[in-house]
Amino acid sequence: MAQGAYCNGCARRVQLTESGECPNGHLRSMLRDVRKDEIVPAEKPVSGPMARTSPAPESRDSHELLSVIIGKALVLVPVAALGAFALWTGYEQGVGSGLSAGVALLVSLGSLALTIGVVFAWASMRRRKN
């Protein structure tokens, strides 16, 4: 006897196997609205504006994800080091010039803001070239 059901894993109605399971291997708890004597038509390919043209994000393999993580780390670690250096040099210059610790901290924060601005300007120019 043919049975159809809505599968949450497939996000559509599916034709159940003879044992009453999803043909794509999803758990029975993901099935709902099971109907006996129902024949579910085969899934038609989606076309038009709703068609998916790029692979799903889950299709990335571990090597690609690792390269993305390493690429981001190669940018973020030097930027963090540069920011820490800007804070330290601003503070040292302020204290060395005879400023109080509070004013020296403000100078170092200004130095950090200037450094971050330069880094973001450089990054945005690189994106425009690519």
N, C-alpha and C positions, 0 to 999 in steps of 0.2 A: 504494500500500500504506500503510495507516494505521500511524503510529508514535506511541508515547507515551513520555515520559521524565519523570524528576524534575528540575525546574529549581530550582537554589539561589536564583536571583534572585526567582522567584515563590513559593518555599517550598511547592511542591505539584507534583503530577503534572500535566503539560500534554499536550495533543494537538499534536504537532509539525506544522509546515507541510510542504508537499510537498518542499521543499528540505532538510528535516531540521533546521529551526531553531525556536527558541522563538517562539510567536506574539506575545509581548510584546517581542521584540527583544533578549533577553539573549544573550550570547555562547555559542557552542557549548561552551566550556570549563566553563560553569555547568550543563551537562546531565549527568546520570548515569543509569544503569540504563535505557538505551534498549531498548524492546521493540517488535519488529515485530508486526504484526497486532493491535495494541492500540488500542481506542477508549476514550479517557478521557472519562468523563461530565463534563458542564458543571458548573462550580463552583456549589454550592448556597450561598445566603446563610446566613451564620452567625447563629444565634439562641441565646438563652439567656444564661447567665452569661459565656460566652467571647466574646460579640459585642462588637465595637468600637463604642462610641457616640460617641467624639470623633475628630476628624481626627488623622492621623498627625503627629508633630512636624515631619516634613520638609515639611509643607504650608504652613508659615509663609512669607510672602513677605518680600522684603528690607526693605520699608517697616516691617513689624511688628517685625522683628529690630532695625532701626535705632532704632525708638522704645523698645524694651526696653533697648538699650544706653545710649541717651541718658538714659532714666529712672534707670537705675542710677548713671550718672555724676553726675547731678544730686544724688544722695544721697551717694555715696561721696566726691566731691571736697570738699564742705563738711565732712563728718565728718573727713576726713584733715586738713584745714586747722584745724579746731577742736582735734583731737588735738595737732597740732604747736604750736598756740598754748598749749594747756594745759601741754605740756612746757616750753616756753620761759618762760612766766610763773611756773610753779612753781620752776624753776631760778633765775630772776632774784630772786624773792621770798626764796628760801632764802639765796642769796649776799648779797643786800641786807640781810638780817637778821643777818648775821655768821656764818652757818653755813658749815661746810666744804663743798667741792665735792661730796664723797660724800653728805653728808646732804642737801644741796640737790637732788641727783639723786633721792634717795629721795622727797623732798617733791614733786618734779615728777612722778614716776611715780604717786604717790598722787593728785595732781591729775588726771592723765590717766585713772586708773582711775575716779575720781568722774565725770569728764566722759563717759566711755564708758557708765557705768551710767545716767546721765541720758538720754543719747541712746537707748539701748536701751529704757528705760522709756517714753520718749515714743513711740518707734516701735511698741512693743507696744500702747500705748493707742490709737494711730491704727488699728491692725489690728482691734482689738476693735470699734471704732465702725463700721468698714466691714463 
